[in-house]
Amino acid sequence: MPLLAMCSIKGPGVTTAALGLAAVADASARVVLVECDPAGGDLMLRHGLAAKPNLVDLASAARGTSGDPAVYRTVAQALHVGDRVVPVVVAPAGGAQSRAALPELTRAGQLVLNPPDRLVVADCGRFEAMSAARPVLVLADVVAVVVRATADALAHLEEHLGELLDVVTGRLVVLLAHGGLYDGADVADVLGRYVTEELMEPADRLAVHGPLPDDRRAAALLGGDLVAGRRWRRLPLLRSLDRIAGELAPLLVTAPQDDAGSRTEVPG
């Protein structure tokens, strides 16, 4: 029941990274990107998608069931990234409707975010202590926190690290965005010592990936401002995300789909 939840600490970039990972994920994962940001979604406006169906419709479709993954056939829209179609469930631009929908998607026994034969990538926006998306992080097999490797951003991450480790039942991954001052090895060493010495947690509770390259063309493509060329997958950011997706794949294994599932697959 693979669920990859993504959030950020003190800075933007989580939606771009989430869409990028969904776009490069192996086709066998049957990935769907769900905007679970309590502040509201960005994909609809960035990529000219319809206002409905959206996250509220996903919650309505799942209500009264244990979470039949077939609901994605009716609520996911097709977002084109080059030659790849990524099924996405957009969130309304305003946060109030999203915050009202999230409890239904994360209630006990609800499996709509944890379908056995599909990888769900959940964009949870900025991490906050009382975030309405917090239950999504609890459900996730992997939680990826996007942060820049700067002194202030890493200090904010350390401030929330104990709480994140308490919330996350799966693997916690720190995904370094571009524009930082430190490399991945230095960040992994500092955070690793903080986890073991200050939080008294095993070092393997946390992994560090990145930093992601500063790739304005790929960022514009994923932000809806640039049409993808034939070699869009070769852009530095997409290549880096593809490598990270491969490293996370063993933690996000989907069940084999049966013939009925293959006939009802959401495009992408």
C-alpha positions as CSV (number, residue, x, y, z in Angstrom):
1,M,0.0,0.0,0.0
2,P,2.6,2.6,-1.1
3,L,2.2,6.2,-0.2
4,L,4.9,8.8,-0.7
5,A,4.0,12.0,1.3
6,M,6.0,15.1,0.5
7,C,6.2,18.3,2.5
8,S,8.6,21.3,2.8
9,I,10.4,23.1,5.6
10,K,10.7,26.9,5.2
11,G,10.6,27.3,1.5
12,P,8.8,26.4,-1.8
13,G,9.6,23.6,-4.2
14,V,7.6,20.6,-2.8
15,T,4.9,20.7,-5.6
16,T,7.6,20.9,-8.3
17,A,9.5,17.9,-6.8
18,A,6.3,15.9,-6.2
19,L,5.2,16.3,-9.9
20,G,8.7,15.6,-11.1
21,L,8.9,12.3,-9.1
22,A,5.5,11.3,-10.3
23,A,6.5,12.1,-13.9
24,V,9.6,9.9,-13.8
25,A,8.2,7.0,-11.7
26,D,8.2,3.6,-13.4
27,A,5.0,3.0,-15.3
28,S,4.4,-0.2,-13.4
29,A,3.8,1.9,-10.2
30,R,0.7,3.4,-11.8
31,V,1.4,6.6,-9.9
32,V,-1.2,9.2,-9.1
33,L,-0.4,12.6,-7.6
34,V,-2.8,13.9,-5.0
35,E,-2.6,17.5,-3.8
36,C,-3.2,17.3,0.0
37,D,-1.9,20.8,0.8
38,P,-4.1,22.4,3.5
39,A,-3.2,25.8,2.1
40,G,-4.8,24.9,-1.3
41,G,-3.5,23.5,-4.6
42,D,-1.3,25.0,-7.3
43,L,-1.5,22.5,-10.2
44,M,-4.9,23.6,-11.4
45,L,-3.8,27.1,-12.1
46,R,-0.2,26.3,-13.2
47,H,-1.3,23.7,-15.8
48,G,-4.7,25.0,-16.8
49,L,-6.6,22.0,-15.4
50,A,-10.3,22.0,-14.6
51,A,-11.5,23.1,-11.2
52,K,-13.4,19.9,-10.8
53,P,-13.1,17.0,-10.1
54,N,-10.8,17.8,-7.2
55,L,-9.8,16.7,-3.7
56,V,-13.3,17.3,-2.4
57,D,-14.7,15.0,-5.0
58,L,-12.2,12.3,-4.1
59,A,-13.3,12.5,-0.4
60,S,-16.9,12.4,-1.5
61,A,-16.3,9.3,-3.7
62,A,-14.4,7.6,-0.9
63,R,-17.0,8.3,1.7
64,G,-18.9,5.2,2.8
65,T,-16.4,2.8,1.4
66,S,-13.0,1.5,2.6
67,G,-11.4,3.3,-0.2
68,D,-11.9,1.5,-3.6
69,P,-8.9,2.7,-5.7
70,A,-11.3,2.7,-8.7
71,V,-12.4,6.2,-7.5
72,Y,-9.3,7.6,-9.2
73,R,-10.9,6.8,-12.6
74,T,-13.5,9.5,-12.0
75,V,-11.6,12.1,-10.0
76,A,-8.0,12.1,-11.5
77,Q,-7.3,14.5,-14.3
78,A,-4.6,14.0,-16.9
79,L,-1.6,16.3,-16.6
80,H,0.8,16.0,-19.6
81,V,4.6,16.2,-18.9
82,G,6.2,15.6,-22.3
83,D,5.1,12.2,-23.5
84,R,4.0,11.2,-20.0
85,V,0.5,11.5,-18.6
86,V,0.4,11.9,-14.9
87,P,-3.0,11.4,-13.3
88,V,-3.5,14.1,-10.7
89,V,-6.2,15.0,-8.1
90,V,-6.1,18.7,-7.8
91,A,-6.9,20.7,-4.7
92,P,-9.1,23.8,-4.8
93,A,-7.0,27.0,-4.8
94,G,-8.5,28.0,-1.4
95,G,-7.4,26.0,1.6
96,A,-10.7,25.7,3.5
97,Q,-12.2,23.0,1.2
98,S,-9.0,21.0,1.3
99,R,-8.8,21.1,5.1
100,A,-12.4,19.9,5.2
101,A,-11.7,17.0,2.8
102,L,-8.5,15.6,4.4
103,P,-10.1,14.0,7.5
104,E,-12.3,11.8,5.3
105,L,-9.2,10.7,3.3
106,T,-7.3,9.8,6.4
107,R,-10.0,8.3,8.7
108,A,-9.4,4.9,10.2
109,G,-10.0,2.1,7.7
110,Q,-9.8,4.4,4.7
111,L,-7.5,3.1,2.1
112,V,-8.0,5.6,-0.8
113,L,-4.5,7.0,-0.2
114,N,-3.0,3.5,0.3
115,P,-4.3,1.4,-2.7
116,P,-2.4,-1.9,-3.0
117,D,-1.7,-1.6,-6.7
118,R,-0.9,2.1,-7.2
119,L,1.7,4.5,-5.9
120,V,0.1,7.7,-4.5
121,V,2.3,10.8,-4.2
122,A,0.8,13.2,-1.8
123,D,1.8,16.9,-1.9
124,C,1.2,18.0,1.7
125,G,2.6,21.5,1.4
126,R,4.6,23.1,4.2
127,F,5.0,21.1,7.4
128,E,3.4,22.7,10.4
129,A,2.8,21.2,13.9
130,M,-1.0,21.4,13.6
131,S,-1.3,20.8,9.8
132,A,-4.4,19.1,8.6
133,A,-2.1,17.0,6.4
134,R,-0.4,15.6,9.4
135,P,-2.4,12.3,9.3
136,V,-1.3,11.8,5.7
137,L,2.3,11.7,7.0
138,V,1.4,9.1,9.5
139,L,0.0,6.9,6.8
140,A,3.0,7.2,4.5
141,D,5.5,4.5,3.8
142,V,8.0,7.3,2.9
143,V,7.9,11.0,3.9
144,A,10.2,13.3,1.9
145,V,10.9,16.7,3.4
146,V,12.1,19.3,0.9
147,V,14.6,21.8,2.4
148,R,17.5,24.0,1.3
149,A,20.8,23.2,2.8
150,T,21.2,26.7,4.4
151,A,21.9,27.4,8.0
152,D,18.5,28.9,8.8
153,A,16.5,26.2,6.9
154,L,18.4,23.3,8.5
155,A,17.9,24.9,11.9
156,H,14.2,24.9,11.3
157,L,14.4,21.3,10.2
158,E,16.2,20.3,13.4
159,E,13.5,22.1,15.4
160,H,10.8,19.9,13.8
161,L,12.9,16.7,13.4
162,G,11.8,15.2,16.7
163,E,8.2,15.8,15.9
164,L,8.6,14.4,12.4
165,L,10.2,11.2,13.7
166,D,7.3,10.8,16.1
167,V,4.8,11.3,13.3
168,V,6.4,9.3,10.6
169,T,6.0,5.5,10.9
170,G,7.8,4.8,7.6
171,R,11.1,6.1,6.3
172,L,11.9,9.8,6.7
173,V,13.9,11.3,3.7
174,V,15.4,14.7,3.6
175,L,15.4,15.9,0.0
176,L,17.8,18.9,-0.5
177,A,16.6,21.5,-2.8
178,H,19.0,23.6,-5.0
179,G,20.5,26.8,-3.6
180,G,22.0,25.4,-0.4
181,L,25.5,26.0,1.0
182,Y,26.3,22.4,2.1
183,D,26.5,19.1,0.2
184,G,24.5,16.0,0.9
185,A,27.3,14.2,2.8
186,D,27.8,17.2,5.3
187,V,24.0,17.5,5.9
188,A,23.7,13.7,6.4
189,D,26.5,13.8,8.9
190,V,25.1,16.7,10.9
191,L,21.5,15.4,10.9
192,G,22.6,11.9,11.7
193,R,24.5,13.0,14.8
194,Y,21.5,15.1,15.8
195,V,19.2,12.1,15.5
196,T,21.4,9.7,17.4
197,E,22.8,12.1,20.1
198,E,20.0,14.5,20.7
199,L,16.9,12.5,19.8
200,M,18.3,9.1,20.8
201,E,16.9,7.5,17.6
202,P,18.6,5.0,15.3
203,A,20.6,6.7,12.5
204,D,18.7,4.7,9.9
205,R,15.5,6.5,10.7
206,L,16.6,9.3,8.3
207,A,18.2,9.4,4.9
208,V,19.4,12.4,2.9
209,H,19.2,12.8,-0.9
210,G,20.4,15.6,-3.1
211,P,20.9,18.4,-3.5
212,L,18.8,18.8,-6.6
213,P,20.4,20.8,-9.4
214,D,19.4,24.4,-10.2
215,D,17.6,23.6,-13.4
216,R,15.4,26.5,-14.5
217,R,14.1,24.8,-17.7
218,A,12.9,21.7,-15.8
219,A,11.4,23.9,-13.1
220,A,9.5,26.0,-15.8
221,L,8.4,22.7,-17.4
222,L,7.0,21.3,-14.2
223,G,5.5,24.7,-13.3
224,G,3.5,24.8,-16.5
225,D,5.5,27.7,-18.1
226,L,7.4,25.7,-20.7
227,V,6.4,23.0,-23.2
228,A,8.5,19.8,-22.8
229,G,10.8,18.9,-25.7
230,R,11.5,15.4,-26.9
231,R,14.4,15.0,-24.4
232,W,12.7,16.4,-21.3
233,R,13.7,13.4,-19.3
234,R,17.4,14.3,-19.8
235,L,17.1,17.7,-18.1
236,P,19.3,17.7,-15.0
237,L,16.5,18.0,-12.5
238,L,14.5,15.2,-14.0
239,R,17.5,13.0,-14.2
240,S,18.3,13.7,-10.5
241,L,14.6,12.9,-9.6
242,D,14.7,9.8,-11.6
243,R,17.7,8.6,-9.7
244,I,16.0,9.4,-6.4
245,A,12.9,7.6,-7.5
246,G,14.9,4.5,-8.2
247,E,16.5,4.7,-4.8
248,L,13.1,5.0,-3.1
249,A,11.4,2.3,-5.2
250,P,12.3,-0.6,-2.9
251,L,10.3,1.2,-0.1
252,L,7.3,1.8,-2.3
253,V,6.5,-1.6,-3.9
254,T,3.0,-1.9,-5.4
255,A,1.1,-5.2,-5.6
256,P,0.8,-6.9,-9.0
257,Q,-2.4,-5.7,-10.7
258,D,-4.9,-8.2,-12.0
259,D,-6.4,-8.2,-15.5
260,A,-9.4,-6.2,-14.3
261,G,-7.1,-3.6,-12.8
262,S,-5.2,-3.3,-16.0
263,R,-8.4,-2.7,-18.0
264,T,-9.5,0.1,-15.6
265,E,-6.2,1.9,-15.3
266,V,-6.2,5.6,-15.0
267,P,-4.3,7.0,-18.0
268,G,-0.6,7.4,-17.2
